[in-house]
Amino acid sequence: MWKFRTGTAWRDVPERYGPWATLRTRFRRWAADGTFDRMLRAAQARADAAGDVEWLVSVDSTIVRAHQHAAGARKGASRPGPRPVQRRSDQQDPPGL
């Protein structure tokens, strides 16, 4: 836990926790065999039984961003180009003639 809380490299973990290579090996093994998942489920079950867990979750766009295509964005230019403007030349006849 110390390693992830501090964001340090395995080699910088204090010696009081043991050899860094052993810690890394054990962490990888426990992650692969589901030990951490079982620990989390057990801790959640104990907290839930004690009434310490509120299972209500609120998710909004500050937490989960929609993919750009989910919003109806079109592929290609990010915004439309200028609209063509109909121009009138002095040599053209006025409308209705």
C-alpha positions as semicolon CSV with decimal commas, in nm:
position;residue;x (nm);y (nm);z (nm)
1;M;0,000;0,000;0,000
2;W;0,283;0,238;0,083
3;K;0,425;0,207;-0,268
4;F;0,099;0,306;-0,434
5;R;0,012;0,576;-0,183
6;T;0,347;0,747;-0,243
7;G;0,383;0,662;-0,613
8;T;0,744;0,554;-0,567
9;A;0,934;0,289;-0,761
10;W;0,961;-0,065;-0,619
11;R;1,333;-0,012;-0,555
12;D;1,257;0,284;-0,327
13;V;1,023;0,100;-0,088
14;P;1,167;0,120;0,268
15;E;1,370;-0,183;0,377
16;R;1,140;-0,241;0,675
17;Y;0,887;-0,389;0,428
18;G;1,140;-0,642;0,298
19;P;1,338;-0,681;-0,024
20;W;1,178;-0,482;-0,307
21;A;1,202;-0,772;-0,554
22;T;1,011;-0,999;-0,314
23;L;0,745;-0,733;-0,266
24;R;0,702;-0,687;-0,639
25;T;0,685;-1,062;-0,702
26;R;0,431;-1,111;-0,425
27;F;0,221;-0,817;-0,549
28;R;0,211;-0,953;-0,904
29;R;0,123;-1,303;-0,782
30;W;-0,158;-1,174;-0,559
31;A;-0,293;-0,953;-0,838
32;A;-0,293;-1,246;-1,082
33;D;-0,449;-1,505;-0,849
34;G;-0,731;-1,279;-0,726
35;T;-0,604;-1,228;-0,369
36;F;-0,666;-0,852;-0,382
37;D;-1,017;-0,903;-0,521
38;R;-1,101;-1,143;-0,236
39;M;-0,959;-0,900;0,020
40;L;-1,169;-0,616;-0,121
41;R;-1,488;-0,825;-0,124
42;A;-1,427;-0,935;0,237
43;A;-1,364;-0,578;0,353
44;Q;-1,676;-0,456;0,171
45;A;-1,888;-0,735;0,322
46;R;-1,770;-0,651;0,675
47;A;-1,831;-0,279;0,623
48;D;-2,173;-0,346;0,469
49;A;-2,273;-0,573;0,759
50;A;-2,173;-0,298;1,002
51;G;-2,378;-0,042;0,806
52;D;-2,068;0,156;0,714
53;V;-2,121;0,146;0,336
54;E;-2,353;0,370;0,135
55;W;-2,399;0,192;-0,198
56;L;-2,560;0,488;-0,376
57;V;-2,345;0,604;-0,666
58;S;-2,388;0,921;-0,868
59;V;-2,213;0,944;-1,203
60;D;-2,205;1,257;-1,414
61;S;-2,002;1,390;-1,703
62;T;-1,725;1,514;-1,475
63;I;-1,656;1,151;-1,382
64;V;-1,735;0,966;-1,705
65;R;-1,681;1,148;-2,031
66;A;-1,886;1,053;-2,336
67;H;-1,695;0,952;-2,645
68;Q;-1,693;1,227;-2,908
69;H;-1,902;1,017;-3,146
70;A;-2,165;0,961;-2,877
71;A;-2,255;1,329;-2,897
72;G;-2,334;1,310;-3,268
73;A;-2,011;1,470;-3,383
74;R;-1,944;1,418;-3,750
75;K;-1,621;1,278;-3,877
76;G;-1,401;1,531;-4,053
77;A;-1,389;1,904;-3,997
78;S;-1,439;2,012;-3,640
79;R;-1,672;2,297;-3,741
80;P;-1,850;2,395;-4,061
81;G;-1,674;2,622;-4,306
82;P;-1,803;2,958;-4,428
83;R;-2,136;2,962;-4,610
84;P;-2,130;3,066;-4,974
85;V;-2,270;3,416;-5,022
86;Q;-2,469;3,489;-5,335
87;R;-2,317;3,795;-5,497
88;R;-2,465;4,011;-5,764
89;S;-2,266;4,155;-6,044
90;D;-2,343;4,498;-6,189
91;Q;-2,393;4,335;-6,529
92;Q;-2,681;4,115;-6,410
93;D;-3,040;4,213;-6,469
94;P;-3,230;4,311;-6,158
95;P;-3,478;4,050;-6,036
96;G;-3,814;4,052;-6,213
97;L;-3,689;4,181;-6,551
